[in-house]
Amino acid sequence: MSDRHDLGRRRDAVFDALLGERADDLHPDDRAEAAAFWDWLGEQPRPAPVRDMPRRPAWIGWAAAAALVLTVGASTQPWLADGDTHAPSTRYVAGRAERKVIRLDDGSTVILGARSALTVSFTADRRRLALEGGEALFQVAHDTSRPFVVQTPFGAVTAVGTAFDVTIGRRAADVAVTDGTVRVTVAVDARDEGTPVAKLARKGERVAFGTMEQGGARMGFISQAEPVGVADADAWTRGQLVFHGEPLEEVIDAVNRYAVRPADELSLTDRSAARTPVFGIVDQGDPAAIRDLIDRPEAVAPRRDGAMAPR
């Protein structure tokens, strides 16, 4: 592509249309220029961090993250029904300890993590998917006329042609971009008339997004982008789980999804350890290995021993 971009004052409106499922409303030249710039942006190297430090857990310090971008609203279940309710849809489910590869009609590929569910609904002008839980890696076929939108209970991720991983946790979701650029939009209640908050994330970046209680209201947030290695982001597709400070209760959820037998699942024996950050790598199918990653391994035990569920 050329180094020149002539969208000028129209650039905000053009990109809003491109990523807001109104690409057909654009002049063909504007659509092509915006799409080319989108692709070019994703290819640019991410600036190196000022200092070398482990990734700050997206789940820690929500108040600070929320201060970056906020909108008042309430995340509700109607996110699943957003869009054309008459469009045909297909639901995919991956079972215990299973990874499922899904080839979509547009040429995109989805790798669905264990105990995850995904609903796919394609129309002539949109590619809409709803990830109901768990994790999925999306490798998106390029199509500027049909934005690729992944909805979660906490917000949406929009792409044109890129690759990214979405993980749904208990209190938030996060997206790690392995190629290109995506747009993250915070979910708000349908009655809210304000414009949802949005943020771009590029290759090698991870952002968390969700809602939190503040002053009696539900506040939507999108965290600052943090560096993430591509190999870490999709390690789960190769049989490993990588943790960068996620709380123990979330880690237990993750390893339990890949437990081969119910008897192999773990639970907490001490609820006070639920928010303990966990760092390290374990193989899928070996939940007990996380005990080697924490200072108090006795806080985790096989569920068959009568340990409490982490919720």
N, C-alpha and C positions, 0 to 999 in steps of 0.2 A: 504494500500500500504506500501511498505518498505520505510525506511528512506534513502536508498541508491539510488543514481542516477548516472548511468554510461555513460551518453551521452558525457561527457567530452568536447573536443574541437568541437564536432559536434553539440552541443546543439543549437547554433544560427541557423544553417542550418535546423535542425530538426524542431524547433518551427516555423521557417519561412514557411516550407512546410506544417506543421500541420494547421497553421492559414491562409495560402495562397492558400487553396483549392488544394493542391498537396499531400494530406495525402496518397494517393494510391502509391506515388513514394517511400514511406518510407519502410524500413524493418519492418515487423510486430512487432518485439521486440522493435524497436525504437518508433514506433507509440504508442504501449501500454504504454511504459515508459513515454513518453512525455504527453500522455493523463492523466495518473495517477498523474503525477506531477502537471498538470494544475488543476485537481480537488482538489488536496491537497492544492495548493496555495490559491484557493478560500475559503477553509475552515478555513484558519488561521485568528486569530483575527487581526483587524486593530489597529495599535498603537494609543494610546490615544493622542489627541491633547495636545500641550504644555500648552495651556490655554483655558479656556472655553469662547468661543465667538461665536456670531451668524455667520452663514455662510456668507462669503463675496459674494455678487452677482457675478455670472459668467459674467454678462454683464458689470461690472464696472472694469476699469483698464485694458482694453484689451492690451494696449501697454506693460504692465508688463507681462501679461499672454503670449503674443506673443513672448516675449524675451526668453521664456523657450524653445520652439521648433518652428522653423520657416522653411518654404519652399516657394520658389517663384512659383507662378502659378496663375491660374484664375479658380474659380469655375464656371462651366458652366452646362447647362441643359443636355448634353450627359450622365451625371451620371445615368439618368433613363434608358438609353439603354445599359449600360455596361453589358458585359457578353454575353451569347448565345442568340442572338436575335431571333433564331428559336425555342427556348424552349417555350412550352405552358405556359401561365400565366393567373392568375385570379386577378381581381381588386375588392377590397372591399371599400365601402364608408360608413361612419357613418354620419348621418344627424344632424340637429340641435338638441341640448340637448339629443343626443343619445350616448349610450355606446354599442358597438357591440362586442360580444365574438365570436372569430373565432377559430375553431378546424382544425388544419392543418393535412395533410395526414401522416406526420412523427410522430404525437403524440404531437407536440408543440401546445401551446395555445397563442393567441394574443387577448388582450383587446384593442379595437380601440376606442380612444376618440372621442368626438363630432367634427363634421366637419373635420374629418381626412380621408385620403385616403391612401390605401396600395395596392401595387401590389406584388403578390407572384408568383415566378417561381422556381420550383424544377426540378433538373435533377439528374442523377445517382451519380454525384460527388459534387454537391453543392446545397445549399438551399439559394436562393437569394430573398430578399424582398426589395422593395423600398417604403419608407415612404415619401409621397409627401408633407405632411403638418400635423399640429396638434400634436398628442401625441399617443403613444401606449406602452403597457406593454407586453413584450415578455417573455414567460415561455418556455424555449427551451428544447426539448427532446435530450438526449445525443446521439451523433453520430459522432465519430472522423473522419469517412471517408467522411462526408459531412458537412463542416463548415457552420454555419448559419450566413449569412451576411446581415445586415440591412443597406441599402444605404440611404443617405439623400442628399439634395443639398449641404451640407457643409462637408461631410465626411462619413465614413463607420464605423460600429460597428460589430466586428466579435466575435462569440461565438461558443463553441462546445456543451455545455450543462449547462445552467445557467438561470438566470432571470434578466431582466433589463428593465428600462423605458427610452424611447427616446422622447424628446420634441424638436420640431422645432420652433425656434423663427424667428424674422425678420432679424437678423444679424448673428445668430449663432444657433447651436443646442447644447443640452447637453444630457448626458447619466448618469443615476443613477443606480448603480448596487445593486440589492437586494439579489442576491445569486451568488456565483461563481466569475468568472473573465472574463472580456472582453478585446478586443484589439480595440482601436480607431485609425483610420487612416485618416489623413487630405486629403480632396479632392483637387487634382491639375489638371491643364489643361492636356488633353491627350497628348499634344505636349511636355510636360516637360519630359525630359529623366531621371531626378533624381528620387531616391527612395522616395516615400511618407513617411512623418514622422508618426511614430506610438507610441502609449503609452498604457500601461496596466492600467486598473482600476479594483479594487477588491470590494468585498461586503462591503457596507457601504461607498462607495466613489462616488463622482460625478465629472465629468469633462465636461467643455465646449469646443467646437471645431467649427472652422469656418474660415472665411477669413476677412482680413481688408486691407484698403489702407495704403501703406507706401512708400513714395518716388516715387509715381506714379506707383507702382507695387502692385499687389494683393499678400498678404502674408497670408499663411495658418498658423493657430495656434491651439495648444491644451493646455489648461490651466493646472495648477497644480491640483491634486486631492484634493477635499475638502470633509469633512465628511458630510454624509447625513443619516438621520434616515430612515430605511426601511418603517416605518409607514407613514412618510412624502412623500416618493417617490411614493407610490402607493395609497395615500389618495384619489386621483381623481377617482379611481375605486370604492370607497365607498361613493361617493357623496360630497366630500369636495375638495376645492382647497387651497393649502398651499403655501404662498409666503414668500420668504426669501430675499427680497431686489430687486426683479425684477423691472424694470422700469414700471411706470404707464401705458404707452402705450402698453406694453406687457401684463400687467395684464388685461387691458380692452379687448384685443384680447381673452385672456383665458376665462374670465367670459362671454363674448358675445357668445362663442361657445356653452355654456350651457343655454343661454336665451331661455325660452320656446316660446316666441313670439318675432317677430321683434321689436315690440314696447317696449320691455323690454331692448333692447340693449343700451349700453352706448357709449358716445363719449366725447372727450375733449372739454371744452369751452375755454381753455387757453393752447396753444401749448407749452408755456414755462414750463409747468408742466409735459411734456411727459416723462422726464427722472427721475422723482421723484421716489425713491425707496419705495417699498411697502412691509410691513411685516404683517403677520397675516393669519387667516383662515376664509374662507367664504363657505357657502353652495352653491352647484351648483343650478342654477335656481333662484338665488337671486343676480343678478349683482350689484344692488344698494348698497349692503352691503359693497362694497369696499370704499364707501364714508366715512365710519366710521374708515377706516384704514389710512387715509391721513390727513395732517394738513389743506389742502385747499379743502374741499369737494365740494366747488362751481366750482372747475376745472373739475368736471365730471357731466354730465347731461344726461337724456334719449335722445336718438337720435331723437325721435319724436318732441323734442322741438327745433330742428334746430341746435343742436350742431355740431361742425365740427368732421369729422372722425379723429382718432388719427394719421393717416399716414402723 
